[in-house]
Amino acid sequence: MPAKIELKNVGKYYGSEQSSYVLEEVDLSVKEGEFLCIIGPSGCGKSTLLRILAGIFPQSCGEYEISRSGKKETPLNAMVFQEYAIFPWRTVLDNVIFGPEMRRVPGRERLDRGMEYLGKVGLKAYADSYPYQLSGGMKQRVAIARALANEPEVLLMDEPFGALDAQTRTVMQEVLLNIWNHERKTVVYVTHSIEEAVILGDRVVLLTAAPGRIKKIYRVNLPRPREMTMRKSPEFVSVCQSMWDDLVKEVKKSGLGGLVPDGR
C-alpha cells in the first residue's frame, strides 16, 4: 500500500532553546488504511506528535505530509481526544453532523450520514438526547461518530478511552475495531496501554523517554478481524511482554524508575 503519512526528521521544542526538545528526529511512514499505535513513557511527545499531524502545533524542524486521495472538500484528518469534546448544548445527532453542517453538506444527506454513524456506534436510539444524559463511554462513541461522519482521510486518536473504566474500555475497543474493519481508515492512535495497542494496531511505535525518538517499531501479526479473546493467546502475551521489556527501560529513564518493578 502507498504511504498515507510521511514524517521526515520531525522535531518539536518549546521556547527559544533548542535544548528543550520534546520530539527529535522522528522518521515514520504510515500506509494507507493502516492502524498505527504509538506508545511510550509519559512526557515522550506522543500527544505532541499527534497534534503536529492534526495541524494544531507546528513542528520546529523537519517536515511531514499527509497525501490526499479523496475529495478536496472533505478534511484530511479528524481528531478524537481523551476528553469528551462534544457540545453540551447540541443533541447527540446534532453533535455528529456538526462537521458536515459546517461544510454545508445538504440537510438530508448530513442527517442520513449522522444516523448511519450513530448506528455504527450503537447510539441511534439516543439521537435526540443531550450529552448530560449519556455515560462516559456513550459520549466517546458520539465523539468517534462525529469524527467519522465528517469523512476524514486520517483519524487521529489521543488516548480516547483513557478515562473509561476497564469494562467500558474493552467495549469501546470492540466498537472501534468493528468500525475500522468496515471503513479501513488510516488511524494513528496514541495510548499508554500495551494491550490496547496490540489488540488494535497493525504496527506499534515505541518512543523513547523525552526527547521522544522512535526506539522500535513492532509488527503485530495477530489475524484480523480481531476479537477480545485473542488476549489469552500465547502470541498476544508474547508480543505484549516483548514491548513491556523495551518500554520499562524508557520509563526508568524518564525519572519513574523507582516506581517500576523489574517484572510485569
Backbone hydrogen bonds, N-H to C=O, Kabsch-Sander energy under -0.5 kcal/mol:
donor,donor_aa,acceptor,acceptor_aa,energy
4,K,30,V,-3.3
5,I,30,V,-2.0
6,E,65,E,-2.4
7,L,28,L,-3.1
8,K,63,E,-3.1
10,V,26,V,-2.2
11,G,61,C,-1.9
12,K,23,L,-1.9
14,Y,20,S,-1.2
17,E,14,Y,-0.6
18,Q,16,S,-0.7
20,S,17,E,-1.8
21,Y,19,S,-0.5
22,V,12,K,-3.6
23,L,12,K,-1.7
24,E,212,G,-2.5
26,V,10,V,-2.2
27,D,25,E,-0.7
28,L,7,L,-1.8
30,V,5,I,-2.7
32,E,2,P,-2.7
34,E,31,K,-2.0
36,L,34,E,-0.7
36,L,187,V,-3.1
37,C,203,R,-2.4
38,I,189,Y,-2.7
39,I,205,V,-2.9
44,C,41,P,-1.5
49,L,45,G,-2.5
50,L,46,K,-1.7
51,R,47,S,-2.3
52,I,48,T,-1.9
53,L,49,L,-2.0
54,A,50,L,-1.7
55,G,51,R,-0.6
55,G,52,I,-1.0
56,I,51,R,-2.2
57,F,51,R,-1.4
60,S,11,G,-2.4
61,C,11,G,-1.5
63,E,8,K,-2.1
65,E,6,E,-2.2
67,S,4,K,-2.6
67,S,65,E,-0.6
74,T,71,K,-1.1
78,A,154,V,-1.7
80,V,156,L,-2.8
85,A,83,E,-1.9
86,I,84,Y,-2.3
90,R,87,F,-1.3
92,V,129,S,-2.5
93,L,127,A,-2.6
95,N,91,T,-2.4
96,V,92,V,-2.0
97,I,93,L,-2.1
98,F,95,N,-1.2
101,E,97,I,-2.3
102,M,98,F,-2.3
103,R,99,G,-1.6
104,R,101,E,-1.5
105,V,100,P,-3.0
110,R,106,P,-2.5
111,L,107,G,-2.3
112,D,108,R,-2.4
113,R,109,E,-2.3
114,G,110,R,-2.6
115,M,111,L,-2.4
116,E,112,D,-2.1
117,Y,113,R,-2.2
118,L,114,G,-2.0
119,G,115,M,-2.0
120,K,116,E,-1.6
121,V,117,Y,-1.4
122,G,119,G,-1.0
123,L,118,L,-3.5
124,K,118,L,-0.5
126,Y,123,L,-1.7
127,A,124,K,-1.6
129,S,126,Y,-1.7
133,Q,130,Y,-2.4
134,L,131,P,-2.0
139,K,135,S,-2.3
140,Q,136,G,-1.9
141,R,137,G,-1.6
142,V,138,M,-1.9
143,A,139,K,-2.0
144,I,140,Q,-2.1
145,A,141,R,-2.6
146,R,142,V,-2.6
147,A,143,A,-2.0
148,L,144,I,-2.4
149,A,145,A,-2.5
150,N,146,R,-0.8
150,N,147,A,-0.6
151,E,148,L,-2.1
153,E,75,P,-1.1
154,V,76,L,-1.6
155,L,186,T,-2.9
156,L,78,A,-3.1
156,L,154,V,-0.6
157,M,188,V,-2.7
158,D,80,V,-2.9
159,E,157,M,-0.9
159,E,190,V,-2.1
162,G,159,E,-1.6
164,L,161,F,-1.5
169,R,165,D,-2.7
170,T,166,A,-2.0
171,V,167,Q,-1.9
172,M,168,T,-2.6
173,Q,169,R,-2.1
174,E,170,T,-1.9
175,V,171,V,-2.2
176,L,172,M,-2.7
177,L,173,Q,-2.5
178,N,174,E,-2.4
179,I,175,V,-2.2
180,W,176,L,-2.8
181,N,177,L,-2.4
182,H,178,N,-1.0
182,H,179,I,-0.6
183,E,179,I,-3.0
184,R,180,W,-2.6
186,T,153,E,-1.1
187,V,34,E,-2.8
187,V,185,K,-0.5
188,V,155,L,-2.3
189,Y,36,L,-3.1
189,Y,187,V,-0.5
190,V,157,M,-3.2
191,T,38,I,-2.2
194,I,192,H,-0.6
197,A,193,S,-2.1
198,V,194,I,-2.4
199,I,195,E,-2.3
200,L,196,E,-1.7
201,G,197,A,-2.7
202,D,35,F,-3.4
203,R,35,F,-1.2
204,V,218,Y,-2.4
205,V,37,C,-3.2
206,L,204,V,-0.5
206,L,216,K,-3.0
207,L,39,I,-2.4
207,L,205,V,-0.6
208,T,213,R,-2.5
212,G,22,V,-3.4
215,K,206,L,-2.9
215,K,213,R,-0.7
216,K,206,L,-1.3
218,Y,204,V,-3.0
220,V,202,D,-2.7
220,V,218,Y,-0.5
221,N,219,R,-0.7
230,M,227,E,-1.8
231,R,228,M,-1.8
232,K,229,T,-1.6
233,S,230,M,-1.8
237,V,233,S,-2.2
238,S,234,P,-2.4
239,V,235,E,-2.2
240,C,236,F,-2.2
241,Q,237,V,-2.2
242,S,238,S,-2.1
243,M,239,V,-2.1
244,W,240,C,-2.4
245,D,241,Q,-2.4
246,D,242,S,-1.4
247,L,243,M,-3.0
248,V,244,W,-2.9
249,K,245,D,-0.6
250,E,246,D,-1.0
250,E,247,L,-0.6
251,V,247,L,-2.4
252,K,248,V,-2.2
253,K,249,K,-1.3
254,S,250,E,-1.3
255,G,252,K,-1.2
256,L,251,V,-1.4
257,G,252,K,-0.8
259,L,256,L,-1.9
260,V,256,L,-0.5
260,V,257,G,-1.2
